[in-house]
Amino acid sequence: MTFTINTIAQDGSDIKYVPIYELDNSYVGKLVHLDFYNRSFGGIKLDDKELTDKVTIELENIKIEFSEHRVDNGHNNWFSEQYLESTEFIDGYKIRISMCKIKEIESNSITVILFVEYRDKNGKTNFEKPNKIEYEFPREILTEILVRN
């Protein structure tokens, strides 16, 4: 007797990965995540060492280190699950950049609107702080962008 079982699986993704050298003005106005330094993919770890990239961003005249949070594993890749988060609490808040909107693309830089959230130790968001901040990044520190499809 032989049994045959057919299964159907469906992966999902609402992210398009665009190498930085392919970025042009057609992406102005798009919601994106920026991928810094090395291509990030799912927060991969090697020998218990986290390979997540970190970037320093100056907000309100304070230099803050942010860590990339990626949950893209090749099967289920959702734009809403990707973000940058401060590595430390600043004035009682973790600062999260939930996404960016491309405002301008130059040959050496990209200007974006950062969508910023301030979360306390319980994860509650402070809505009184500014939540949209314009910021310019040099292209040389970017490897690709994750575009919301």
N, C-alpha and C positions, 0 to 999 in steps of 0.2 A: 504494500500500500504506500502510495506517495501522496503527500500533501503539498500543495502549492499555495503560497500566500503572496498576494500582490499588495504592495504598499505604495502609497503616494505621499511624497513629502514636498512641501513648498517652502522655499527660502523667501526671505523678504528683505527689501532694502529701499530706502528713500534717499539714498546718498549717491551722488556722482563724484568720483575722485578726479580732480583736474591738476596735473603737474603745473608748477608755478610758471614754467616757460611757455605754457599754452594760454596763460591768463591774458585776456584782452578786454577791450571796453564793452564787449557783449555781456560781461559779467557784472557790470555796474548795476546796482540796485538788487542784486541777488543776496539771499540769506546764506551765509556760509559759516564754516568753522575753519580756522587757520591751523595748518599743521606745521610746527616749527622744527627746524634743524634736521631731524631724521624722520623718515616716513613712519608714522605711528599706525599700529594696527592691533587693536584689541588689548592694549596694555600688556603686551607680551613680557614675560619675565624669563631670565636666563640665569641658572645657578642661584636662585633666590635673590637675584639682583634685579630691581625694577629698571626697565629700559625706557620709562616714560620721560619725555622731554620736559624741560622747565624753561620758562621765559620770564624775564623781568619786565614789568609794565609799570609806568609811573601814573598813578591816579591821585588826584588831589595833592600833588607835590610830594607823594610818598612812593618810593620804589618798592614794588611788591612782587615777590616771586610767585608765579603761577605754575601749576602742574597740569599737563594734559590728562583728561579723563576720557578714555576711549573704550567703547563697548561695540567694536566692529570686528566680528570674528570670521567674516567670509560667508556666513549663512544668513544671519539676521543683523542688519546694519541700519539702525534708526537714528536719524538726525537729532531727535530730541534727547537721546541718551549720551551725546557727546558734549563736552564743555571743558572750560579751563577753571581751575579753582585755586585760590591762594593756598600756599603751603602752611601758612600760619593764620591765626586769628588776628585781625586788625581792629582795634577798638571794640572787641567783643564779637566780631563778625568774621565769618569766612566769606570771602568775596568770590562770587561765581560769575563767569562770563558765559552766558547760556548760548550766545551766537553773535554773529557780526553781520552787518549789512555793508556791502562794498559801496563806497561813495565815489572813490576816484582811483584810477590806476595810472601810475607813472612808470617810466622805464626803471627807476630805482626804488620805488616805494608804492605802498598800497595804503590808502586812507579808508578807514572803516568806521562805522558807528558800532560801538560795543554795547551789547545789551547786558547790563550789570545787575546782579542780585546780591543783596547783603543778607546772609543767613546766620542766625545766632546758633549757639551750641545745640539747640533742640531742632534746628533746621527751619525755624520760623523765619519768614522773609520780612525785612524792614522795608516798607513801601515809601517811607519818607525821604530816603536818600536818593540822589540822582540815579536814574537807571539807564540813561543813554548818554554815552560819552564818545566824542570823536577822537580817533587816535590814528597815528601814522606808523606803519611798520616798514623797515627796510626789506626789500624783496630778498636780499641775500640770506636772511634768517628763515625764510619760508621754503618748504619743500613741495607742498601741494595745498589745495583747498578742498574742503568737503562741501559740495553744493547740495542744498536741499532740492530734491526733485519734486 
